[in-house]
């Protein structure tokens, strides 16, 4: 993935289309906004097919992409999720502030067979958690991208 390639973001009804374009539609990122009533499974299937990242407050998406239980492993290998707080006035500044981290984590993930990007905001702790890389060098690679302040855990 080159610096000019963007992330295909799939945004649910939590973030209004115009605001999503302002927050995420920069540096070549593309957006697809889903209206209320669109089935979650359809959104996730489309994200998996395109390697897109779902931006949502819905815990279901996070659980589907993040699943690591041996008896219920995730069938996904390309979809990602960014779980945001359910309060818009909290979520929007976090997305704006952490977009470079999301982009860096996405770029790092593209070099792996399992390209899932799983990010959850922990605003009370002033950080995000990236749960997507079994490679112990991911923190070093993110630092190489100029990113600090992100906690990295194994998926």
Secondary structure as GFF3:
##gff-version 3
##sequence-region A 1 155
A	DSSP	beta_strand	8	11	.	.	.	ID=ss1
A	DSSP	alpha_helix	17	24	.	.	.	ID=ss2
A	DSSP	beta_strand	30	33	.	.	.	ID=ss3
A	DSSP	alpha_helix	40	50	.	.	.	ID=ss4
A	DSSP	beta_strand	53	56	.	.	.	ID=ss5
A	DSSP	alpha_helix	59	66	.	.	.	ID=ss6
A	DSSP	beta_strand	68	69	.	.	.	ID=ss7
A	DSSP	beta_strand	72	73	.	.	.	ID=ss8
A	DSSP	beta_strand	80	83	.	.	.	ID=ss9
A	DSSP	alpha_helix	88	109	.	.	.	ID=ss10
A	DSSP	beta_strand	118	122	.	.	.	ID=ss11
A	DSSP	three_ten_helix	123	125	.	.	.	ID=ss12
A	DSSP	beta_strand	127	130	.	.	.	ID=ss13
A	DSSP	alpha_helix	138	144	.	.	.	ID=ss14
A	DSSP	beta_strand	150	152	.	.	.	ID=ss15
###
